[in-house]
């Protein structure tokens, strides 16, 4: 079902700072936390690697990633549309899944990751993997963000994408994957 190296996330243990005070939203908070613009999350797509900056791209991606993970964890079958619209990449992903079978059909509007990258991505537009693998890969990033929020003691306004929403999404994904939630002393989610 899954092709080798079709999808992956490499978190790379980035350096971050722990700002105090109050942040307006995740984008602002993580732009401040990841003060090193040359540190990247690696997104592996059908054998291609896209380096996404923790300072710039990741804060813009996290909203869509959280909603997508919640959709996958909440239903054994369904469809979901994800859109990343950033300065370096703009792509639409149409996800459809049934049980463990996940198909992502993508359209890459632009990808400023080197000459010919947009064309190469569109030539490999369909990605087939498992829902578990896809969620497990993104879960690494969610876990990192939960740890940063907890350690920083930042106060973020009461809005849809709050630290509580991030923590709830982490717990939901962890439960679906049968993982222990960070900070729960070996209790299952």
Secondary structure, DSSP 8 states (H G I E B T S, - for coil): ---TTSEEEE-TT-------SEESSHHHHHHHH---TT-EEEEEETTEEEEEETTTHHHHHHHHHHHHHHHHHH-SEEEEEEEEE-SSEEEEEEEEEETTEEEEEEEEEEE-SSTTHHHHHHHT-EEEEEHHHHHHHHHHHHHHHHHHHHHHT-EE-SSTT-HHHHHHHHHHHHHHHT-B-TTSTT-B-
